[in-house]
Amino acid sequence: MTFAGVADTHAAIWFVLADPRLSAKAKMFIEAAIPYGLNIAVSPITLAEIVYLEEKRRLPTGVYRELRKVLADPSHVFKEAAFTAEVAEPMLRVPREAIPDMPDRIVAATALQLAVPILSRDGRIRASNLQTVW
C-alpha cells in the first residue's frame, strides 16, 4: 500500500463528515491521491483519540463508527496505518517540546516513517520541522 499523507484526527473526521473546517488545500490533497491509487494513512491512535473524545462528549456519538466504516471500505482513500516499533522509532525525532501531545507525536512519527506529509491544522505540528498540508 502506498500512502500520500497521514491525516491527523481533525483532518480525518472533517473529511469523513464533509465538514467545512477541513481546509481546501487538505481536501484537494486527499482527493488528488485517489486517481493515482494512493492512500491517506489514519493512525490507530486517531481511533483511540476519537473514542476518548466521544466519551468526554467533545465529539458527537457515532464519529468513531463512521470512521471505522470508512476504514473498512476497500475503495476508500483512507487506510489504517500500523502502529509498530517502526513508527515508535521516529518518535525519537519528534521533540516532545515541539509536539507534546502523545497522539500528535504518534501521527507525526507515522508520517516520518512513511516519508509523507501530515494533514493537520494543529499549530504545533505546523510550526515543527515536519512537512504539513493545511
Buried (B, 14 or more C-beta within 10 A) or exposed (E): EEBBBBBBBBBBBBBBBEEEEBBEEBBEBBEEBBEEEBBBBBBBBBBBBBEEBBEEEEBEEEBBEBBEEBBEEEEBBBBBBEBEEEBEEBBEEBEEEBBEBEBBBBBBBBBBBBEBBBBBBBEBBEEBEBEBBB
